[in-house]
């Protein structure tokens, strides 16, 4: 079988909502993809509070939340299928990332809630989830997972940059794929924007009103994370423990902090990714709409490509569809060159109704 209709499901650290995509994937010497339908289901305030507090819950409550969230994903998928008039018999697979609550690879811990049993039971469709924990068990960072999709679906670009809550990059060097988390992006931007009454910095307009804080950017650039080589990854624990406090202790205005965060993001891209002026960097994720960030990246002589809306917003969910297909084909879907695991892996847990 070389053709697959797959539901891909993704929830990112910025809590924008659950991305659901219906994708046609086919293989003929190389992989091809087409997004047939897609939608982001925004979280209610109740779910946002549950997910924010999940890392503090007791063991029994946490297990219950894992199952509740899996049930919630299943109900959303059912709603998505009905709305788009997609027959369940036309769906070969659900491939769900879940929502990351704990990610501490150095302690051999990563956990994404969204129980696969529940998703499978609610939808009555074959489901794959839990893509990260096997990689961590084999000594990897458990992230990033998207680069295998960049390699198989978007190889024509010199690199692929996803700007979500956390910005990560993937690129090919000497016929080997390298990738990793670069910096905090929407997480810091949203955090700062909310301090002045905005849910987020639309188009980067708030950052445009600021100026560079030399003291702040010096402190940021001296952080040890930015001196590490790939593979490396960031988590909400990192954000809370050592990144956010630098901004909290800054005496500059929120506008200056937003401006400085954008400059810092662009510089980490330039410092990590050596690209010539004729090569193109594909940019997706919600941060692709931040015109200030794109401007700052372009100023560093990086040629950016921002694709159409569906690809900007659903590329990660699309690639998780591919990860699920690779798993059922018994092919590797995690690259040790990007996670640092001891070998390439075929990860994910399969649930069959």
KAZIWO-V79153 format. One record per pair of residues at least 6 apart in sequence whose C-alpha atoms are under 6 Angstrom apart, sorted by the first residue. I is the first residue (numbers start at 1). J is the second residue. D is the distance in Angstrom with one decimal. If there is no record, write none. Layout:
i->I j->J d->D
i->I j->J d->D
This chain:
i->2 j->26 d->5.4
i->2 j->27 d->5.2
i->3 j->25 d->5.8
i->3 j->26 d->4.3
i->4 j->24 d->5.8
i->4 j->25 d->5.1
i->5 j->23 d->5.7
i->5 j->24 d->4.7
i->5 j->91 d->5.3
i->5 j->92 d->5.5
i->6 j->22 d->5.7
i->6 j->23 d->5.3
i->6 j->91 d->5.8
i->6 j->92 d->5.8
i->6 j->93 d->5.0
i->6 j->94 d->5.9
i->6 j->321 d->5.8
i->7 j->21 d->5.6
i->7 j->22 d->4.7
i->7 j->94 d->4.7
i->8 j->20 d->5.7
i->8 j->21 d->5.2
i->8 j->95 d->4.9
i->8 j->96 d->5.9
i->8 j->317 d->5.0
i->8 j->318 d->5.9
i->8 j->320 d->5.7
i->8 j->321 d->4.5
i->9 j->19 d->5.6
i->9 j->20 d->4.7
i->9 j->96 d->4.6
i->9 j->317 d->5.4
i->10 j->18 d->5.8
i->10 j->19 d->5.1
i->10 j->97 d->5.3
i->10 j->317 d->5.2
i->11 j->18 d->4.8
i->11 j->99 d->5.3
i->13 j->165 d->5.4
i->14 j->165 d->4.7
i->14 j->187 d->5.8
i->17 j->41 d->5.3
i->17 j->42 d->4.1
i->17 j->43 d->5.1
i->18 j->40 d->5.5
i->18 j->41 d->5.1
i->19 j->40 d->4.4
i->20 j->38 d->5.6
i->20 j->39 d->5.5
i->21 j->37 d->5.8
i->21 j->38 d->4.2
i->22 j->36 d->5.5
i->22 j->37 d->5.1
i->23 j->34 d->5.7
i->23 j->35 d->4.6
i->23 j->36 d->5.5
i->24 j->33 d->5.7
i->24 j->34 d->5.2
i->25 j->32 d->5.8
i->25 j->33 d->4.6
i->26 j->32 d->5.3
i->66 j->113 d->4.7
i->66 j->114 d->5.3
i->66 j->115 d->5.6
i->67 j->115 d->5.2
i->69 j->114 d->4.9
i->70 j->114 d->3.8
i->70 j->115 d->4.4
i->70 j->118 d->5.1
i->70 j->119 d->5.3
i->71 j->118 d->5.2
i->71 j->119 d->5.7
i->74 j->119 d->4.4
i->74 j->122 d->5.3
i->74 j->123 d->5.7
i->93 j->126 d->5.2
i->93 j->127 d->5.8
i->94 j->127 d->4.6
i->95 j->127 d->5.9
i->95 j->128 d->4.9
i->95 j->321 d->5.4
i->95 j->324 d->5.2
i->96 j->129 d->5.1
i->97 j->129 d->6.0
i->98 j->112 d->5.2
i->98 j->113 d->5.4
i->98 j->114 d->4.9
i->99 j->112 d->4.9
i->99 j->113 d->5.4
i->100 j->111 d->5.8
i->100 j->112 d->4.1
i->101 j->111 d->5.9
i->101 j->112 d->5.9
i->102 j->110 d->5.2
i->102 j->111 d->5.1
i->103 j->109 d->5.8
i->103 j->110 d->4.2
i->104 j->110 d->5.9
i->105 j->136 d->5.9
i->105 j->141 d->5.3
i->108 j->136 d->5.9
i->110 j->133 d->5.9
i->116 j->129 d->5.6
i->120 j->127 d->5.5
i->124 j->353 d->5.6
i->126 j->351 d->5.9
i->126 j->352 d->4.7
i->127 j->350 d->5.8
i->127 j->351 d->5.1
i->128 j->348 d->5.9
i->128 j->349 d->5.3
i->128 j->350 d->4.5
i->129 j->348 d->5.4
i->129 j->349 d->5.4
i->130 j->348 d->5.1
i->130 j->349 d->5.8
i->131 j->347 d->5.2
i->131 j->348 d->4.2
i->132 j->142 d->4.7
i->135 j->142 d->5.1
i->136 j->142 d->5.0
i->138 j->341 d->5.3
i->138 j->342 d->5.8
i->139 j->341 d->4.7
i->140 j->339 d->4.9
i->140 j->340 d->4.6
i->140 j->341 d->3.7
i->141 j->339 d->5.0
i->143 j->339 d->5.6
i->144 j->180 d->5.9
i->147 j->170 d->5.7
i->149 j->319 d->5.3
i->157 j->280 d->5.6
i->158 j->279 d->5.8
i->158 j->280 d->5.6
i->158 j->281 d->5.9
i->159 j->170 d->5.6
i->159 j->171 d->4.3
i->159 j->281 d->4.9
i->160 j->169 d->5.7
i->160 j->170 d->5.2
i->160 j->281 d->5.7
i->160 j->282 d->4.8
i->161 j->168 d->5.9
i->161 j->169 d->4.5
i->161 j->282 d->6.0
i->161 j->283 d->4.8
i->162 j->168 d->5.4
i->162 j->283 d->5.8
i->162 j->284 d->4.9
i->162 j->285 d->5.2
i->163 j->285 d->4.8
i->163 j->287 d->4.8
i->164 j->186 d->5.7
i->164 j->285 d->5.2
i->164 j->286 d->5.6
i->164 j->287 d->5.8
i->165 j->185 d->5.3
i->165 j->186 d->4.3
i->165 j->187 d->4.5
i->166 j->183 d->5.9
i->166 j->184 d->4.5
i->166 j->185 d->5.1
i->167 j->181 d->6.0
i->167 j->182 d->5.5
i->167 j->183 d->5.4
i->167 j->184 d->6.0
i->167 j->185 d->5.7
i->168 j->180 d->5.6
i->168 j->181 d->4.1
i->168 j->182 d->5.1
i->169 j->179 d->5.4
i->169 j->180 d->5.8
i->170 j->178 d->5.7
i->170 j->179 d->4.2
i->171 j->177 d->5.7
i->171 j->178 d->5.5
i->178 j->338 d->5.0
i->179 j->338 d->5.0
i->180 j->230 d->5.9
i->180 j->231 d->5.6
i->180 j->232 d->5.5
i->180 j->233 d->6.0
i->181 j->233 d->4.8
i->190 j->200 d->4.7
i->193 j->200 d->5.3
i->193 j->201 d->5.9
i->203 j->289 d->5.8
i->203 j->290 d->4.3
i->203 j->291 d->5.1
i->204 j->290 d->4.8
i->204 j->291 d->5.7
i->204 j->292 d->4.9
i->207 j->255 d->5.5
i->207 j->258 d->4.8
i->207 j->259 d->4.4
i->209 j->255 d->6.0
i->210 j->255 d->4.4
i->210 j->256 d->4.2
i->210 j->259 d->5.4
i->211 j->256 d->4.9
i->211 j->259 d->5.8
i->212 j->256 d->6.0
i->212 j->260 d->5.0
i->231 j->338 d->5.4
i->231 j->339 d->5.4
i->231 j->340 d->5.7
i->262 j->293 d->5.6
i->266 j->296 d->6.0
i->266 j->297 d->5.0
i->280 j->303 d->5.2
i->280 j->304 d->5.7
i->281 j->304 d->4.9
i->281 j->305 d->5.9
i->282 j->305 d->4.8
i->283 j->306 d->5.3
i->284 j->312 d->4.2
i->285 j->312 d->5.2
i->285 j->313 d->5.3
i->323 j->333 d->5.5
i->326 j->333 d->5.9
i->327 j->346 d->5.7
i->331 j->346 d->5.9
i->332 j->345 d->5.0
i->332 j->346 d->4.2
i->333 j->346 d->5.1
i->334 j->344 d->5.7
i->334 j->345 d->5.2
i->335 j->344 d->4.9
i->336 j->343 d->5.3
i->336 j->344 d->4.8
